[in-house]
Amino acid sequence: CIDACDSVMDKMGYPRGLIRYTTENALEGKKSHILRPRLIGYFVALVVMV
């Protein structure tokens, strides 16, 4: 999907990167947080199951 969008944007003469994997913080130049509460919860659940 991302590759298709970039090729269409190239054909239309628009800048690439309309659809991409990024965060709002990264777009604004801020530091992104890797350890979010959901990720910590998943890790705890995984440890409990093992």
C-alpha positions in Angstrom: 0.0 0.0 0.0 2.8 2.4 0.9 4.7 1.5 -2.3 1.6 2.0 -4.4 0.9 5.4 -2.9 4.5 6.6 -3.5 4.3 5.5 -7.1 1.0 7.3 -7.6 2.4 10.4 -5.9 5.4 10.3 -8.3 3.2 10.1 -11.3 1.1 13.1 -10.1 4.1 15.1 -9.2 3.4 15.4 -5.5 5.8 14.8 -2.7 6.3 11.2 -1.5 5.5 10.0 2.0 1.8 10.7 2.4 1.4 7.3 3.9 4.3 6.0 6.1 5.1 4.3 9.3 5.8 7.1 11.8 4.5 8.8 14.9 3.2 12.3 15.4 6.1 13.0 17.7 8.6 12.0 15.0 6.8 14.3 12.5 7.2 17.2 14.9 10.8 16.4 15.6 10.2 15.3 19.2 11.6 12.2 20.9 9.4 9.2 20.6 8.7 6.9 23.6 9.5 3.3 23.1 8.3 2.0 26.5 4.6 2.8 26.4 2.1 1.5 29.0 0.5 -1.0 26.5 3.9 -2.4 25.6 4.8 -2.8 29.3 1.4 -4.5 29.8 2.1 -7.0 27.0 5.5 -7.8 28.4 4.1 -8.4 31.9 1.3 -10.6 30.5 4.0 -12.6 28.5 6.1 -13.1 31.6 3.1 -14.2 33.6 2.1 -16.8 31.0 5.6 -18.3 31.0 
